Amino acid sequence: MEQFFLLLFLALGGSILAGSVIFIPQENQALVETSGRYKGRKLDAGLKFILPFVDIIAARETIREKL
């Protein structure tokens, strides 16, 4: 029974941790909403962390030069 709860705890913890890691490709940006409000936060390219269940990626946009 203890192993079941340990496995359940590890599965939930892993899914929360995986949901908080965001990878943004080069030449892209992401807009972050915190609790449904945009507070001027932009994420640049790279590996970024957000708060799970609080922050969401509202939009992804490219910053490449458009012709």
N, C-alpha and C positions, 0 to 999 in steps of 0.2 A: 504494500500500500504506500509506503514511503517513496518507493521508486516511481510510482505513478505520479505523485505530487511533484517530485523533483523533475521528472520529465515534462510535466505540464508547465511548471514554472520556467524551465529552460526554453520551452517552445514559445511561451508568451513573451518572455524577455528577448528572445532572438527576433521575433517578429516586430516588436516595438523598436529594437535597435536597428533593424533593417529598414524600417519605415522612416527613420530619422536621418539616414545617410542619402544624400542627393549628389549625383554626378552630373555636371553641366559641361557639355562639349565646348571645345575651343570655338571662339567667335560667336558665342551665345550668351544670353543673360536670362535670368528668371526673376519674376516679380513675386514677392512673398506677401501673403496676407496673414495677419495675426488676428485670430478670433474673428475673421470675416471683415477686417478693416485693413486697408492698405496704409502703411505707415512710412512709405518712401524707402523701403528696403529692397535692394536689388542684389542678386547674387551673380558674381562674375564666374568665369570658367574655372573648373576644378572640382575637387571633392569638398562638399559643403555639408554642414549639419544643421538640421532644423529641429524644433521641438515637435515631437509627434502629438497628434490630436489637437494642437494649438495652431501651428503654422501650416499653411498649404501653399503649393506653387500655383498661383493664379494664372500666370501666363509665361510662356517661353518665347523669346524673340531673338532673332539673329541681329548681330551688329556689323555684318558684312556690308561693304559698300554696294549700294544698289545703283544700277545703271539705267 
